[in-house]
Amino acid sequence: MERKVSKKPGGTAADERAARLKAALKANLGRRKGQAKARASADEGVAPEGSPQSDVDSGAGEG
């Protein structure tokens, strides 16, 4: 059976919660995209893509 969702102005508590979560998710995604873009532009000349970074420690040989 299919649930019918009514688009009432007030909405139910579940609808309001879903709208809040949707807005929060969209804002979070926007922040994360901005952070990734900032990191990419900051790292732009540090190491070519696909090459190992010198500041990453693999932990090999430490005891």
PDB file of N, CA, C and O in Angstrom:
ATOM      1  N   MET A   1       0.828  -1.169   0.000  1.00  0.00           N
ATOM      2  CA  MET A   1       0.000   0.000   0.000  1.00  0.00           C
ATOM      3  C   MET A   1       0.882   1.246   0.000  1.00  0.00           C
ATOM      4  O   MET A   1       1.990   1.249   0.536  1.00  0.00           O
ATOM      5  N   GLU A   2       0.370   2.273  -0.601  1.00  0.00           N
ATOM      6  CA  GLU A   2       1.135   3.510  -0.722  1.00  0.00           C
ATOM      7  C   GLU A   2       0.631   4.535   0.277  1.00  0.00           C
ATOM      8  O   GLU A   2      -0.577   4.722   0.421  1.00  0.00           O
ATOM      9  N   ARG A   3       1.552   5.202   0.970  1.00  0.00           N
ATOM     10  CA  ARG A   3       1.172   6.243   1.918  1.00  0.00           C
ATOM     11  C   ARG A   3       0.979   7.549   1.169  1.00  0.00           C
ATOM     12  O   ARG A   3       1.790   7.917   0.320  1.00  0.00           O
ATOM     13  N   LYS A   4      -0.079   8.232   1.484  1.00  0.00           N
ATOM     14  CA  LYS A   4      -0.319   9.535   0.876  1.00  0.00           C
ATOM     15  C   LYS A   4       0.131  10.603   1.860  1.00  0.00           C
ATOM     16  O   LYS A   4      -0.257  10.594   3.028  1.00  0.00           O
ATOM     17  N   VAL A   5       0.944  11.511   1.377  1.00  0.00           N
ATOM     18  CA  VAL A   5       1.458  12.580   2.219  1.00  0.00           C
ATOM     19  C   VAL A   5       0.724  13.857   1.851  1.00  0.00           C
ATOM     20  O   VAL A   5       0.754  14.295   0.701  1.00  0.00           O
ATOM     21  N   SER A   6       0.073  14.442   2.825  1.00  0.00           N
ATOM     22  CA  SER A   6      -0.637  15.687   2.556  1.00  0.00           C
ATOM     23  C   SER A   6       0.300  16.860   2.780  1.00  0.00           C
ATOM     24  O   SER A   6       1.144  16.827   3.676  1.00  0.00           O
ATOM     25  N   LYS A   7       0.155  17.871   1.983  1.00  0.00           N
ATOM     26  CA  LYS A   7       0.998  19.061   2.080  1.00  0.00           C
ATOM     27  C   LYS A   7       0.223  20.160   2.798  1.00  0.00           C
ATOM     28  O   LYS A   7      -0.149  21.163   2.190  1.00  0.00           O
ATOM     29  N   LYS A   8      -0.015  19.972   4.071  1.00  0.00           N
ATOM     30  CA  LYS A   8      -0.738  20.964   4.867  1.00  0.00           C
ATOM     31  C   LYS A   8       0.226  22.071   5.277  1.00  0.00           C
ATOM     32  O   LYS A   8       1.420  21.817   5.437  1.00  0.00           O
ATOM     33  N   PRO A   9      -0.268  23.286   5.448  1.00  0.00           N
ATOM     34  CA  PRO A   9       0.607  24.394   5.843  1.00  0.00           C
ATOM     35  C   PRO A   9       1.325  24.140   7.170  1.00  0.00           C
ATOM     36  O   PRO A   9       2.510  24.448   7.300  1.00  0.00           O
ATOM     37  N   GLY A  10       0.624  23.587   8.144  1.00  0.00           N
ATOM     38  CA  GLY A  10       1.229  23.328   9.439  1.00  0.00           C
ATOM     39  C   GLY A  10       2.104  22.093   9.421  1.00  0.00           C
ATOM     40  O   GLY A  10       3.189  22.088  10.002  1.00  0.00           O
ATOM     41  N   GLY A  11       1.646  21.056   8.764  1.00  0.00           N
ATOM     42  CA  GLY A  11       2.398  19.813   8.691  1.00  0.00           C
ATOM     43  C   GLY A  11       2.392  19.074  10.012  1.00  0.00           C
ATOM     44  O   GLY A  11       1.983  19.611  11.042  1.00  0.00           O
ATOM     45  N   THR A  12       2.844  17.854   9.968  1.00  0.00           N
ATOM     46  CA  THR A  12       2.937  17.074  11.194  1.00  0.00           C
ATOM     47  C   THR A  12       4.330  17.243  11.783  1.00  0.00           C
ATOM     48  O   THR A  12       5.215  17.832  11.162  1.00  0.00           O
ATOM     49  N   ALA A  13       4.505  16.734  12.956  1.00  0.00           N
ATOM     50  CA  ALA A  13       5.810  16.826  13.608  1.00  0.00           C
ATOM     51  C   ALA A  13       6.869  16.096  12.788  1.00  0.00           C
ATOM     52  O   ALA A  13       8.010  16.549  12.703  1.00  0.00           O
ATOM     53  N   ALA A  14       6.497  14.971  12.187  1.00  0.00           N
ATOM     54  CA  ALA A  14       7.445  14.207  11.373  1.00  0.00           C
ATOM     55  C   ALA A  14       7.842  14.992  10.129  1.00  0.00           C
ATOM     56  O   ALA A  14       9.004  14.972   9.723  1.00  0.00           O
ATOM     57  N   ASP A  15       6.869  15.689   9.517  1.00  0.00           N
ATOM     58  CA  ASP A  15       7.167  16.494   8.341  1.00  0.00           C
ATOM     59  C   ASP A  15       8.099  17.653   8.695  1.00  0.00           C
ATOM     60  O   ASP A  15       9.036  17.959   7.958  1.00  0.00           O
ATOM     61  N   GLU A  16       7.828  18.288   9.827  1.00  0.00           N
ATOM     62  CA  GLU A  16       8.667  19.405  10.261  1.00  0.00           C
ATOM     63  C   GLU A  16      10.083  18.923  10.568  1.00  0.00           C
ATOM     64  O   GLU A  16      11.063  19.588  10.233  1.00  0.00           O
ATOM     65  N   ARG A  17      10.176  17.768  11.206  1.00  0.00           N
ATOM     66  CA  ARG A  17      11.492  17.202  11.518  1.00  0.00           C
ATOM     67  C   ARG A  17      12.250  16.883  10.229  1.00  0.00           C
ATOM     68  O   ARG A  17      13.442  17.170  10.119  1.00  0.00           O
ATOM     69  N   ALA A  18      11.558  16.289   9.258  1.00  0.00           N
ATOM     70  CA  ALA A  18      12.182  15.949   7.988  1.00  0.00           C
ATOM     71  C   ALA A  18      12.675  17.206   7.276  1.00  0.00           C
ATOM     72  O   ALA A  18      13.746  17.197   6.670  1.00  0.00           O
ATOM     73  N   ALA A  19      11.904  18.276   7.348  1.00  0.00           N
ATOM     74  CA  ALA A  19      12.307  19.526   6.710  1.00  0.00           C
ATOM     75  C   ALA A  19      13.542  20.109   7.403  1.00  0.00           C
ATOM     76  O   ALA A  19      14.452  20.608   6.741  1.00  0.00           O
ATOM     77  N   ARG A  20      13.571  20.044   8.734  1.00  0.00           N
ATOM     78  CA  ARG A  20      14.737  20.540   9.481  1.00  0.00           C
ATOM     79  C   ARG A  20      15.979  19.731   9.143  1.00  0.00           C
ATOM     80  O   ARG A  20      17.052  20.289   8.917  1.00  0.00           O
ATOM     81  N   LEU A  21      15.824  18.397   9.109  1.00  0.00           N
ATOM     82  CA  LEU A  21      16.961  17.534   8.795  1.00  0.00           C
ATOM     83  C   LEU A  21      17.462  17.778   7.380  1.00  0.00           C
ATOM     84  O   LEU A  21      18.669  17.776   7.135  1.00  0.00           O
ATOM     85  N   LYS A  22      16.542  17.988   6.452  1.00  0.00           N
ATOM     86  CA  LYS A  22      16.919  18.258   5.069  1.00  0.00           C
ATOM     87  C   LYS A  22      17.715  19.553   4.971  1.00  0.00           C
ATOM     88  O   LYS A  22      18.723  19.618   4.267  1.00  0.00           O
ATOM     89  N   ALA A  23      17.263  20.573   5.672  1.00  0.00           N
ATOM     90  CA  ALA A  23      17.960  21.856   5.652  1.00  0.00           C
ATOM     91  C   ALA A  23      19.339  21.741   6.304  1.00  0.00           C
ATOM     92  O   ALA A  23      20.313  22.308   5.808  1.00  0.00           O
ATOM     93  N   ALA A  24      19.419  21.012   7.407  1.00  0.00           N
ATOM     94  CA  ALA A  24      20.702  20.836   8.091  1.00  0.00           C
ATOM     95  C   ALA A  24      21.676  20.047   7.225  1.00  0.00           C
ATOM     96  O   ALA A  24      22.865  20.363   7.178  1.00  0.00           O
ATOM     97  N   LEU A  25      21.175  19.024   6.540  1.00  0.00           N
ATOM     98  CA  LEU A  25      22.022  18.218   5.673  1.00  0.00           C
ATOM     99  C   LEU A  25      22.558  19.055   4.519  1.00  0.00           C
ATOM    100  O   LEU A  25      23.728  18.946   4.152  1.00  0.00           O
ATOM    101  N   LYS A  26      21.699  19.885   3.954  1.00  0.00           N
ATOM    102  CA  LYS A  26      22.111  20.739   2.839  1.00  0.00           C
ATOM    103  C   LYS A  26      23.169  21.743   3.295  1.00  0.00           C
ATOM    104  O   LYS A  26      24.144  21.978   2.581  1.00  0.00           O
ATOM    105  N   ALA A  27      22.989  22.336   4.472  1.00  0.00           N
ATOM    106  CA  ALA A  27      23.959  23.284   4.998  1.00  0.00           C
ATOM    107  C   ALA A  27      25.293  22.590   5.289  1.00  0.00           C
ATOM    108  O   ALA A  27      26.356  23.134   4.993  1.00  0.00           O
ATOM    109  N   ASN A  28      25.232  21.388   5.869  1.00  0.00           N
ATOM    110  CA  ASN A  28      26.434  20.625   6.183  1.00  0.00           C
ATOM    111  C   ASN A  28      27.197  20.271   4.907  1.00  0.00           C
ATOM    112  O   ASN A  28      28.422  20.377   4.858  1.00  0.00           O
ATOM    113  N   LEU A  29      26.465  19.852   3.880  1.00  0.00           N
ATOM    114  CA  LEU A  29      27.095  19.509   2.616  1.00  0.00           C
ATOM    115  C   LEU A  29      27.774  20.726   1.999  1.00  0.00           C
ATOM    116  O   LEU A  29      28.872  20.621   1.452  1.00  0.00           O
ATOM    117  N   GLY A  30      27.122  21.871   2.087  1.00  0.00           N
ATOM    118  CA  GLY A  30      27.717  23.104   1.576  1.00  0.00           C
ATOM    119  C   GLY A  30      29.002  23.454   2.301  1.00  0.00           C
ATOM    120  O   GLY A  30      29.984  23.850   1.672  1.00  0.00           O
ATOM    121  N   ARG A  31      29.004  23.309   3.624  1.00  0.00           N
ATOM    122  CA  ARG A  31      30.224  23.579   4.414  1.00  0.00           C
ATOM    123  C   ARG A  31      31.335  22.622   4.035  1.00  0.00           C
ATOM    124  O   ARG A  31      32.480  23.034   3.852  1.00  0.00           O
ATOM    125  N   ARG A  32      31.000  21.343   3.917  1.00  0.00           N
ATOM    126  CA  ARG A  32      32.020  20.339   3.589  1.00  0.00           C
ATOM    127  C   ARG A  32      32.602  20.567   2.202  1.00  0.00           C
ATOM    128  O   ARG A  32      33.804  20.396   1.999  1.00  0.00           O
ATOM    129  N   LYS A  33      31.759  20.954   1.243  1.00  0.00           N
ATOM    130  CA  LYS A  33      32.254  21.256  -0.101  1.00  0.00           C
ATOM    131  C   LYS A  33      33.195  22.445  -0.064  1.00  0.00           C
ATOM    132  O   LYS A  33      34.233  22.449  -0.726  1.00  0.00           O
ATOM    133  N   GLY A  34      32.825  23.459   0.717  1.00  0.00           N
ATOM    134  CA  GLY A  34      33.683  24.635   0.852  1.00  0.00           C
ATOM    135  C   GLY A  34      35.019  24.288   1.485  1.00  0.00           C
ATOM    136  O   GLY A  34      36.060  24.783   1.051  1.00  0.00           O
ATOM    137  N   GLN A  35      34.999  23.446   2.501  1.00  0.00           N
ATOM    138  CA  GLN A  35      36.234  23.030   3.154  1.00  0.00           C
ATOM    139  C   GLN A  35      37.107  22.233   2.197  1.00  0.00           C
ATOM    140  O   GLN A  35      38.321  22.432   2.152  1.00  0.00           O
ATOM    141  N   ALA A  36      36.505  21.341   1.439  1.00  0.00           N
ATOM    142  CA  ALA A  36      37.268  20.532   0.485  1.00  0.00           C
ATOM    143  C   ALA A  36      37.879  21.414  -0.592  1.00  0.00           C
ATOM    144  O   ALA A  36      39.019  21.202  -1.005  1.00  0.00           O
ATOM    145  N   LYS A  37      37.121  22.400  -1.044  1.00  0.00           N
ATOM    146  CA  LYS A  37      37.625  23.310  -2.070  1.00  0.00           C
ATOM    147  C   LYS A  37      38.788  24.130  -1.509  1.00  0.00           C
ATOM    148  O   LYS A  37      39.781  24.351  -2.203  1.00  0.00           O
ATOM    149  N   ALA A  38      38.672  24.579  -0.262  1.00  0.00           N
ATOM    150  CA  ALA A  38      39.743  25.349   0.364  1.00  0.00           C
ATOM    151  C   ALA A  38      40.999  24.497   0.541  1.00  0.00           C
ATOM    152  O   ALA A  38      42.112  24.965   0.300  1.00  0.00           O
ATOM    153  N   ARG A  39      40.816  23.246   0.962  1.00  0.00           N
ATOM    154  CA  ARG A  39      41.976  22.353   1.109  1.00  0.00           C
ATOM    155  C   ARG A  39      42.641  22.104  -0.234  1.00  0.00           C
ATOM    156  O   ARG A  39      43.868  22.095  -0.331  1.00  0.00           O
ATOM    157  N   ALA A  40      41.839  21.904  -1.262  1.00  0.00           N
ATOM    158  CA  ALA A  40      42.387  21.620  -2.587  1.00  0.00           C
ATOM    159  C   ALA A  40      43.187  22.812  -3.103  1.00  0.00           C
ATOM    160  O   ALA A  40      44.253  22.634  -3.693  1.00  0.00           O
ATOM    161  N   SER A  41      42.687  24.011  -2.889  1.00  0.00           N
ATOM    162  CA  SER A  41      43.412  25.184  -3.371  1.00  0.00           C
ATOM    163  C   SER A  41      44.651  25.442  -2.511  1.00  0.00           C
ATOM    164  O   SER A  41      45.650  25.953  -3.016  1.00  0.00           O
ATOM    165  N   ALA A  42      44.600  25.098  -1.223  1.00  0.00           N
ATOM    166  CA  ALA A  42      45.758  25.292  -0.350  1.00  0.00           C
ATOM    167  C   ALA A  42      46.859  24.274  -0.672  1.00  0.00           C
ATOM    168  O   ALA A  42      48.048  24.578  -0.580  1.00  0.00           O
ATOM    169  N   ASP A  43      46.441  23.064  -1.051  1.00  0.00           N
ATOM    170  CA  ASP A  43      47.400  22.004  -1.355  1.00  0.00           C
ATOM    171  C   ASP A  43      47.843  22.028  -2.805  1.00  0.00           C
ATOM    172  O   ASP A  43      48.639  21.186  -3.221  1.00  0.00           O
ATOM    173  N   GLU A  44      47.337  22.982  -3.584  1.00  0.00           N
ATOM    174  CA  GLU A  44      47.565  22.994  -5.028  1.00  0.00           C
ATOM    175  C   GLU A  44      49.043  23.049  -5.363  1.00  0.00           C
ATOM    176  O   GLU A  44      48.936  23.878  -6.267  1.00  0.00           O
ATOM    177  N   GLY A  45      49.948  22.869  -5.330  1.00  0.00           N
ATOM    178  CA  GLY A  45      51.337  22.960  -5.629  1.00  0.00           C
ATOM    179  C   GLY A  45      52.165  22.247  -4.607  1.00  0.00           C
ATOM    180  O   GLY A  45      53.379  22.160  -4.791  1.00  0.00           O
ATOM    181  N   VAL A  46      51.615  21.742  -3.565  1.00  0.00           N
ATOM    182  CA  VAL A  46      52.390  21.051  -2.536  1.00  0.00           C
ATOM    183  C   VAL A  46      52.830  19.686  -3.035  1.00  0.00           C
ATOM    184  O   VAL A  46      54.019  19.374  -2.980  1.00  0.00           O
ATOM    185  N   ALA A  47      51.931  18.882  -3.509  1.00  0.00           N
ATOM    186  CA  ALA A  47      52.264  17.548  -4.001  1.00  0.00           C
ATOM    187  C   ALA A  47      51.400  17.243  -5.215  1.00  0.00           C
ATOM    188  O   ALA A  47      50.192  17.474  -5.180  1.00  0.00           O
ATOM    189  N   PRO A  48      51.984  16.738  -6.272  1.00  0.00           N
ATOM    190  CA  PRO A  48      51.179  16.375  -7.432  1.00  0.00           C
ATOM    191  C   PRO A  48      50.172  15.289  -7.088  1.00  0.00           C
ATOM    192  O   PRO A  48      50.399  14.476  -6.192  1.00  0.00           O
ATOM    193  N   GLU A  49      49.078  15.284  -7.798  1.00  0.00           N
ATOM    194  CA  GLU A  49      48.027  14.318  -7.513  1.00  0.00           C
ATOM    195  C   GLU A  49      48.530  12.894  -7.741  1.00  0.00           C
ATOM    196  O   GLU A  49      49.151  12.603  -8.763  1.00  0.00           O
ATOM    197  N   GLY A  50      48.258  12.015  -6.785  1.00  0.00           N
ATOM    198  CA  GLY A  50      48.654  10.617  -6.910  1.00  0.00           C
ATOM    199  C   GLY A  50      50.011  10.309  -6.304  1.00  0.00           C
ATOM    200  O   GLY A  50      50.379   9.141  -6.186  1.00  0.00           O
ATOM    201  N   SER A  51      50.757  11.325  -5.919  1.00  0.00           N
ATOM    202  CA  SER A  51      52.061  11.070  -5.316  1.00  0.00           C
ATOM    203  C   SER A  51      51.928  11.043  -3.798  1.00  0.00           C
ATOM    204  O   SER A  51      51.060  11.720  -3.246  1.00  0.00           O
ATOM    205  N   PRO A  52      52.765  10.281  -3.120  1.00  0.00           N
ATOM    206  CA  PRO A  52      52.677  10.230  -1.656  1.00  0.00           C
ATOM    207  C   PRO A  52      53.113  11.561  -1.045  1.00  0.00           C
ATOM    208  O   PRO A  52      54.015  12.228  -1.552  1.00  0.00           O
ATOM    209  N   GLN A  53      52.463  11.927   0.035  1.00  0.00           N
ATOM    210  CA  GLN A  53      52.819  13.175   0.709  1.00  0.00           C
ATOM    211  C   GLN A  53      53.938  12.903   1.691  1.00  0.00           C
ATOM    212  O   GLN A  53      53.987  11.841   2.310  1.00  0.00           O
ATOM    213  N   SER A  54      54.835  13.859   1.834  1.00  0.00           N
ATOM    214  CA  SER A  54      55.998  13.654   2.702  1.00  0.00           C
ATOM    215  C   SER A  54      55.641  13.726   4.173  1.00  0.00           C
ATOM    216  O   SER A  54      56.350  13.151   4.998  1.00  0.00           O
ATOM    217  N   ASP A  55      54.550  14.422   4.533  1.00  0.00           N
ATOM    218  CA  ASP A  55      54.220  14.555   5.952  1.00  0.00           C
ATOM    219  C   ASP A  55      53.380  13.396   6.481  1.00  0.00           C
ATOM    220  O   ASP A  55      53.070  13.372   7.672  1.00  0.00           O
ATOM    221  N   VAL A  56      53.008  12.455   5.659  1.00  0.00           N
ATOM    222  CA  VAL A  56      52.235  11.301   6.098  1.00  0.00           C
ATOM    223  C   VAL A  56      53.197  10.223   6.590  1.00  0.00           C
ATOM    224  O   VAL A  56      54.087   9.795   5.856  1.00  0.00           O
ATOM    225  N   ASP A  57      53.015   9.792   7.829  1.00  0.00           N
ATOM    226  CA  ASP A  57      53.894   8.767   8.413  1.00  0.00           C
ATOM    227  C   ASP A  57      53.195   7.436   8.356  1.00  0.00           C
ATOM    228  O   ASP A  57      52.124   7.271   8.940  1.00  0.00           O
ATOM    229  N   SER A  58      53.782   6.485   7.664  1.00  0.00           N
ATOM    230  CA  SER A  58      53.157   5.168   7.530  1.00  0.00           C
ATOM    231  C   SER A  58      53.302   4.336   8.793  1.00  0.00           C
ATOM    232  O   SER A  58      52.555   3.378   8.993  1.00  0.00           O
ATOM    233  N   GLY A  59      54.245   4.687   9.639  1.00  0.00           N
ATOM    234  CA  GLY A  59      54.434   3.946  10.878  1.00  0.00           C
ATOM    235  C   GLY A  59      55.338   2.746  10.720  1.00  0.00           C
ATOM    236  O   GLY A  59      55.563   2.019  11.687  1.00  0.00           O
ATOM    237  N   ALA A  60      55.856   2.518   9.548  1.00  0.00           N
ATOM    238  CA  ALA A  60      56.728   1.369   9.308  1.00  0.00           C
ATOM    239  C   ALA A  60      58.086   1.601   9.953  1.00  0.00           C
ATOM    240  O   ALA A  60      58.641   2.696   9.856  1.00  0.00           O
ATOM    241  N   GLY A  61      58.603   0.618  10.588  1.00  0.00           N
ATOM    242  CA  GLY A  61      59.931   0.696  11.159  1.00  0.00           C
ATOM    243  C   GLY A  61      59.987   1.302  12.530  1.00  0.00           C
ATOM    244  O   GLY A  61      61.064   1.388  13.121  1.00  0.00           O
ATOM    245  N   GLU A  62      58.864   1.724  13.054  1.00  0.00           N
ATOM    246  CA  GLU A  62      58.874   2.296  14.403  1.00  0.00           C
ATOM    247  C   GLU A  62      58.584   1.204  15.405  1.00  0.00           C
ATOM    248  O   GLU A  62      57.857   0.253  15.120  1.00  0.00           O
ATOM    249  N   GLY A  63      59.148   1.350  16.551  1.00  0.00           N
ATOM    250  CA  GLY A  63      58.981   0.244  17.435  1.00  0.00           C
ATOM    251  C   GLY A  63      58.554   0.511  18.765  1.00  0.00           C
ATOM    252  O   GLY A  63      58.397  -0.415  19.560  1.00  0.00           O
TER     253      GLY A  63
END
